[in-house]
Each structure stands twice: as structure tokens, then as C-alpha cells.
Amino acid sequence: MMHILLVASFTLPFAYCKTSGELCKGTGERAPDGNWYCSEVRAITYRNISQAGVYNRTTYVDPGAGICGHETVQYGGTGPLTPLFGEVSMHLRGPMNVSKLAVYQLPSDMHTLQKRKTIPFYNRRRALRKREVGLMGQSPHQAPQQGLLLDKRTHNTSTSCRPRTITATVTVTDCELNVPTTTTVPTRNTTCNSPALPCMSTPRISVPSVRRSRTDCTYKNAAAAATVLEELVATATSHPIEQAGRAAMRHVVREAAADWSRVAYYRSVAPAEATGLSFLANLGDPLQSGTFDYAFGNSLSYVSSNGGKVTSESMPFEGTLGTSEREIAVFSDKACDQDCPYWRPNATSHFGWSGSSKAFFIEFQMDHYQNLGNDQGLISDAPAWWFLNAAIPRILQYGNDRNNVPCSCWSTGCGEFDAFELLGNGEERAKSTLHRQGNLEGGDSNYFKRPVGRMLKFAVIWHYPSITARVLDDDFDFSASLSSDQMQQLVSYDADSWVHSLFAIGS
């Protein structure tokens, strides 16, 4: 990509994880030397990504001096500053054909984003103006002004920084409770994927013991878990527990039973549709959208439907990235406002998707195509689907300042998750990796098979405190909502499975 040549030195936030010749952490085939080596799997769960840590957040970008400033951020196990529990952006690199994209969140997490200002696609803006002319009897000369008024509506931009949890299955007492007087119940979700794993929990409150005996560590449906929690709340009436604690428990019950709503959707096949999404690329041009300077190169900008040219307005994606020379960054359709973390001056900036409960679904195909021009230092025929802390592309996805200091927070560990990445020219094995430099990180050595000559449905699901990437059945429907039971089935781990690998990030 030509814009990268304008930067003297730059870093590549791509995954360089373990190769198939290294030991696997999960499933695999035992070689004659007794070691376990990689194998094709259908799902990989990165278990317990919730740990405290530190990274450097960008506080200013000075294009004149070519310098970026930073401050140290210390974060806890969850919250808006925790890598990948805060806002993330979605990224696509060719060669790739994308048929569908869908983003899901719980209602409590999607509420704040819905308040933000929507930036419509160009064709949608024209449709709005046409509709207003028809409904209000305005002349064509008046219609554009009305359309602009619609674009400038203001909304309440208050935001909640309260940590969210996600898994729809509440595993409070699946592990047998047998305490003489009292026991502890998590105010958030207790996550335990199989009897072989210890239960992991977030902050706790003490309530009287309710003895439950089950043979596994997971309630199989939200209704059963909700019933147990309601009983626990009821028994707490005679116990000196604060009202806030009981309210928190009831909130967990509501979250457990909630459906996941589709907050963004795209499909390339007729009838084409794109709602809740913005498609950007590092092609900034101050005459159209985004910005450019000789210190940091091109910022994010709106991009043409094939990802190849900067545009002045948000455009729908046509679904094809012809080679690895084409990348697209996908954000929500909400433009950054005063509540958005710092972004590069004059860049095109949008909100990503935040919370520890979010899910991304894709249907794509990755046939083999070599780069058309020179590689410009990049790999060829190496498609990828990955997620970044949204602050990275809003600042500078690729590049250092003039003191050779990384401008974004990527190098200090603010978070990247590579869900489906081919690491070399013509590779057939897609790898996954969690990047948090200087903090706990890692990559499972098992792999997903590249979809050549066929479409593949795939999902990445944040379910506190873990992330699961998995292949979906061909008939899986990206419907307007998904039940908590459906989500639980997608992320459930079977210790006896040969096609679901477990990679523990934290203990």
C-alpha cells in the first residue's frame, strides 16, 4: 500500500504465533517422539483473559514535530480500560470474499452505543431526503437541508463504565456448595467450562448457603441458573446483605436470561444490506476524509466499496478484498464524540464495540491470489480476520514517531486478537493469537483450515472471562437475535473433544 511508504519505520500488529512444529496446548496428534503437535480444530477457547496489567495510552499526536505523547494506564481484570474488554475494531485483509457480517451484544451493552450519532451511508442519506420530500411535501431544493438536519440530531451521550459480564449461563452453584454456614456467590458470572477445570469468579458477596449438588460445572440453560440465583436472593432477606448487593444479583439474573441482539449486520448478496457498520481504511486525504502528513502518513478514512480508494462519505462494502494489499477496518456507524477516547486529529474516527459480552460472526471465502504490485514489505496471499483495541487504528495502526517510539498503544499491550490469520504466502492453516505485549498473552498452535473454493461461517465470542473462536455449521443463521442457550452451546468446552482446544492465558 503506497501510504505505508511515507512512514520511515513502522510496526505490524499482526500475529506471529507458534508454528505447527511447536507443541500444542490443546488437542493434537501425538508424534513418535511423544509430543503433541498441531491439528485442525473447529474451536479454540482462550481461557481467562481477565488479568490486571499496564500499557501506555496515547495522549497527543503532533504531526508538526512528528512526536506522540503517552501516559501509563493501569487496568484491572475487567472494565473499559482492560484490553479487549473495552472497545474493539474489526479488521479484514484480502484475498477474501465476505458474504455476511454480524455483531451481537446483550441489551445492557448495546444501549450506550445506540445513543450515539449515526453516520449513514451515502445511499441511505439520499433515501432519507427522498422520504422527507414525500412525507412533508417539500420541494427538491428544501430536501437537502432537511436531510442535513436529520444528520445533525443530537443524543444523550452519557456512558456507563460499569463492568459487564457476558456468558448467558450463570454457573453459580454447579460446582457443589457444601459450606457449613455461608458460601459466596459471584456478583458477576462464575465461569467453568468442564469438570476438569476449576471455577473462576469475579468479585463476590457473601449470602447464606444454598446446598446444590450437580455432576458438572455448568447449568445447561439460563432458566435453571436464573432459578438458583433467585432462590439465593430470596434466602438473603434474613442475612445482613446490602441492598446494592441484592440488586447486583438480580441484574445477573436478568443478564443470564437476555437474548443477544444483532446490533450490526452486512450481507453482500442481493438484496445487499449494511446496517450499524462503517468501513474505513488507512487512506486518509484531508480533501475527502481523514488526514495525511509526512510524519505519520495516512489516517483512517472512509473508503470505496472495494477498499481501494478514499471517499468523502461512508460507503457500503461490496464484499471483496482482491489481494493482501487491501485491508478494511470495520467500526460501528457511530461517529466519535466527546466520550470517545483520544484519536488522531482530523482522522475519521468511529466507536468500536465495547464490553466483555460481544460476538462477531462472519461468512467468508479465502481463495489464493498473489499481490498485484510489489509487496511493499507486506506478505502476499495471506488473508486475515482480527480485532484491535479500537484506540490503535484511531491513532496510528502502522508506524512510529520520529524518535522511533510506537505511536499507538499496541506495542505496550493494549490488545489484539487474531481470530483467523494466515501467516505466510499461500498458507492453508489459519492461526489465532492473543497479543498483549508486556502482559499475559499467547497463541494456540492448533489451526483452522482455510476456506478455499467454499464459504465458511465463523464466530468470535467474548464470554467473560474468555474468548472462543469457532467454526459454525453451514446452516447457522445470523438471525436478528440469538438466545443465551445458543451462545452457551457455541462456547461450551468438552474436555473429551478432539476438535475444541483450550488455551489458558491466566490461571
N, C-alpha and C positions, 0 to 999 in steps of 0.2 A: 504494500500500500504506500503510495507516494508520500503521504503526510508523515509517515514514520521517518523518512529520510531526513526530515528537517530537525530531528532531535539528535543531538550528538551521541548520547548514550541512553539506553533505556532498559528497563527490566520487563520480563514477560511473565505476567501472572498466570501461567499455565501450569498444569501438574506435571511433575517429573517424579512419578511414583515408582514403586518397586516393579521390577520386570518379572516375567513369567518364570525366570530361572531362580527366583528367590523364594524363600519359604512363605507359604500361605498362613494366614492367621485363622482361616476358617476351613471350608471344605477343600477338597483337592484329591489328587491321586498319589498314593504312596509309591515312591520310586525305589529301585533296588537298594539304594543307599539308606533307606529307612526314613527319608524326609518326605514331607508333604509338599507337593508342588501344585501350581495353579490349575484350575479347571473352569470351564464355563458354568456360570450360575444364572439363576433367574432373579435373585435378590441379594442385596448386601445391606446390612444394618450397621451403622456406625453408632455404637452404644455409648451413652453418657458423654455427650459433647459439652455438658454443662459444668464448666470449671471456671474459677476466678483467674484473672490474668491481667495483662497490661499491653497497651500499644500506644503509638504516637498518632494523635489526631491532627489533621491539617487545620491550621487556624487562619492562614492567609496565603495567597499566591500573588507575587509581584512580578508581572511579566516584563516590566522595565528592567529590573535588576536580575531577573531570572532566578529568584530565590523563593522558596516555600518555607513557611514557619509552622511549627508544631507545638503541641502540648501533650503531656503524658496523661493517658486515661487509664485508670484502674477500674476494672469491672468485676462484678460478681458472677454467679452461676447462671443468672438469667436477667433479662431486662433489656432496654433499648440500646445499651452500650455493649452488650455481650455479643461477640462475633457470631453472625448468622442468626441470632435471635432478634436483632434489630432489623433494619431494612436491608433487603437483598434485591439485586437486579438479576435478570436472566440474560444469558448470552448464548449466541448461536454462531458457529463458524462452519463454512462450507468445506467440501461439497455436500449439500444437504437439500432435500426437498421436505418441506414441512406441510403436512396436511391439516393438523389441528394443534392448538394450544389451549390449555385451560388452567386457571388459577382458582384455588378454593381456600376459603378461610371460615373459621367459626364466626357467627354473627357478632360476638363481642369484639373480635379483632378487625372486622371489616367496617365497623361503624365509623371510626375516626376517618378512615380513608374516604368514605362516601361523602364526607363533609367538604372535601377539597374541591377546588375548581377544576372542572373537566376541560381538557383541550380537545375539541372534536377533530376528526379527520376532515380534510377539505371537502370531500363529497358530502359528508354529513352536515357541514356548515351550510352548504348550498341548499340541502334539503330542508334545513330549519328555516332558512329565509323564504323558501318557496312556500312552506307550510304557513308561515306567518302572513304572507301575502294573501293566501287563500282564505285564512280564517278571519283576518281583520280587514280585508278589502283594501289593503294598501296598494299604492302604485309601485311599480318596479323601482322607482327612484327612492322610495321610502324604505323598501325592504332591506337593503344592506345595513341601514342604520339600526333597524330593529334587530337584525342578526348580531350586530356588534353589541347591542345592549344585552342580548341573551348571553353572549360570551363573557360579559363583564359582571355577571351576577356574583355577589359576594356570599360567603357562607361562614358559619361559625367554624373557626379553625382551632378550637380548643382541642387538646390532645391529652390522652391519658398515658402516663408512663408506667402504669401498674403492670408488673409482670403477668404474663398469661401462661397457662399450661394448655396442653393440647389433647392428649390421647382421649378419645371418646370413651374408652373403657377405663373406669376408675377401679384400680386394684387396691382397695383399702384393706380388706381382710381376707384376700385369697390365701395369703400365707397365714397359717393358723395362728390365731391370737390365743395365748394361754398365759395371761398375766394375772397374778393373784388379786390385785385391786384395780389398777388402772392400766391403760395402754395408750399409745399415741396414734393419732390419725393425721395424715398429712393434710394441710390446708390446700395443697395442690395435689396433683396426681402422683401416686406411687407407681412406678413403672417396673414391671418384672415380666420378662418375656418367656421364661420357661422355668421349670422346677430346678434346673441345674444352675440358675443364676440367682444371686442374692438380690432382694428387693432394694431399689434405690429410691430415696424420697427427698422431697424438698422440705422447707420449714414446717414444723409440727406444732400441734396444740394437744394438750392432754385432756382426755374425756374418759368417763367410766368405761370399763371393759365390756365389750360385747363378744362373747365367745362364738367363733365361727370356725368350722373345720371343713376344709376343702382339700382336694388332692392336687390342685395345681395353683399357680400364682397369678392367674388372670381370669377375671369374670368374662364370660364369653359374650355378654351383651350389656348394653348400657343400662337397661332397665333393672337388671339384677344388682348391678353396682349402685345404682341410684337408690334402690330399696334399702340396701345396707347402710348407706350414708344417712338416709332419712331416719332410720332406726337409731343410729348413733347420735344424731341431732336431738331426737326425742328423749333419749336417755340422759342427755346432758342438762335437762331442765333442773335437776336437783343438784347439779355439780357447779361449783363456783367458776364457771367459764364466762368470759366476757361476751357481750352481745356481738361485738365485731367478729369474734371467732366463729360464732354460730352463723352469722351472715356469710362469712367466707366459705363455710362448709356448704351452705345452701347454694352458693354460687357454683361450687364444684359440681353439685348435683345437676344444676341447670346446664352447665357446660358439657357434662357427660352425656346428656340426652339430646343435645343440639345436633341438628344436621349441619353439614358443611355446605356453605353456599358458594356457587360459582360466581366469582367477582370479576372475572375477565375471561374472554373466550375469543378464539380465532379459528376460522377454517378457510382453506384456500379453494376448495371445490365449490361449484355452484350449488346453492346460492352462497357466494362468498360473504363472510361475516367477520367483523372485528369490533369488539366492544371491550372497553376498560383497559386498553393497551395503547402504548406508544412505541414506535420503532425508531431507534436512533443509531448513529454510528459516529466514529471519530473522524468526521469530515468537516468540522466547523468552518464557516465562512461568514465573517461579520456582515456581508452584504445580503445574506439569506437567513441563516440561523446559526447559532453558536458563534465561536470566535476563533481567531488564529493569531499567533505571534511567533517570533523567531526563537523565543526562549523555550516555549513548551509545545509548539506545534498546534495541531487542530484539537479543538474541544469536541464534546458531543454536539450533535446537531440532528435535526430532522433529516430523513433520508428517503430517497426514492424507493419505489416498490421492490426493486431488485437489490437494494442495499448498496448501489454503486455511486450515487451522486447526492450531494447535499440539496435539500429543498427548503423553501421558506415556511412550509406548513407541515403538520403531521400527516403522513400518507399511510394508507394500508400497505401491508406486506403482501407480495404476490406468492410467497412460499418457496422461492428458490434462491439458494446461495450457490452460484455456479462452481466456485473453487475455494480453496483455503485462503485466497486473497480477500474474500468477502466475510465480514463479520457484522452482526447486528446485536445491539443491546436493547433489551425489551424491559420497559418500565410500565408503571400504571399510566393511565391517561390524566393523572392529576399533576399539574404544574407545581413546582416548588414554591412555597410561600415563606413567611417569616418563621414557621415552625420547622422548616426543612433544615437539616444540618448544613454547615458551610459548603458552598460549591464554588467552583472556579468562576471568577467574574465574567459575565456576558455569555457564559456557556448555556446551552439548552439543558435544563435540569428538571427532572420529574421525581416524584416519590416512587420508592420501590414498595415492597410488601414486607411488613414487619410482623413480629410475634413469634412465639415458639410453637404456634399451630398454624401451619400453612402447607399447601400441597400444590405441586405443579405437574401437569400431565401433558404429554406430547405424543404425537404420531408423526414419525419421520422415516426417511429413507436416506441412506448414505452410500450412493454408488461411487465408483472410482473415477476421479477426474484430476488430472495434473493442473498445476497453476498455468495460466496463460502467458504471463510475463515472467520477468526474473523474480526469484523468490523474495528478494529484499530482506534476506535474513530470516525469513519465516519458513516453516515446513510446508510441504505440498501434499495434497491428498490426505489430509489429517483433520477430519471434521470433529466437532466437539459441541457438547451442551453443558454449560456450567453456570455457577451462581457466584456473585461477588457481593461483599459488603457494598451497599449502594454508594457509599462515600467514595469508593475507589474510582469508578468511571466518572462521577460528578466532578472529581478533582483532576485526575490525570491517570488514565488506565495504563498508559505506557510512557515512562520517561522519568528522568531525574532533573534536579535543578543544576545550576551552573557550578555548584560545589560538589556535584556528583552525589547529592543526597536524594534518596527517593522522595518524590513529592507527595504521593498518596500514602495511606496507612498500610498498604499491602505488605510491604517488606517487614513491618513490625508486628504483623499478625492480626489484623482486624478482620480477616476471614475470607476464605474462598472455599467453595465445594464444587469439585469437578465430578459431575454425575456420570457422564458418558463421553470419554475423551480418547481419541486415537492419537497416540504419541509419536508416530513416525509415518513416513511416506508409505501409503498403501497398506497400513496395518489393518488387521481383521479383528483384533481384540481391543475392546474399549475398556478403559480402566476408570477407577474412581479414587479420589483423594480428598482429604480434608486438610487445608492449609491454614495454619496459624503460627507463623514463624515466631520463635521465642516462647511459644506456649505449647500446650499439648496438641499434637497433630498426628497424621499418619494416613496411609493408604492401603486398602486391602489388595492383595495380589491376585485374587480371582478376577474374572473378567466377564463382560457381556459380549455376545457375538454381534459384530457389525451387521446392520441390515442392508445387504446389497441385493438389489433387484426385488425388494419387497418392503412393505411398510411395517414398522414396529411401533407398538404402543408401549409407553414407558412412563414411569411416575417417580417423583422425588417427594417424600412426605416428611415434614418436620413433625415429630411426635415426642414431645418433651420426655426425657432429655436426650433423645436420639434422632437420627435421620436414617430413613430407609429409601434406597433406590431399588426399583424392581421393574422387571418386565411384566406387562399386563397381558391378559388373554386378548385374542384378536377381536372378540365380540364385546369388550369392555366399553361401556357407554359413558362419554364425557357429559353426563346429564346436568341439568340446572342445579341439582343438589345431590349430595352423597350422604348416606346415613352414617352415624357413628359406628354401627356394626360393620358396614362396608369398609370403612377406614381401618378398623381394627383387624379385619381379615387381611387387608393388604400389608400391614406391618407386623402381624404376629410371627413370632420366630419359633420354629420347631427344632429342638436340639438334635433330632434324628434326621433332619432334612439334609440331602446331599446337594441341594440347589439353592439354599439360603445360607449365606455366610455371615458370621457375626464378627465384627472388628471392634474391639473395645478401645475407645480413646482414653477414657478415665476409668478408675477402679469403681 
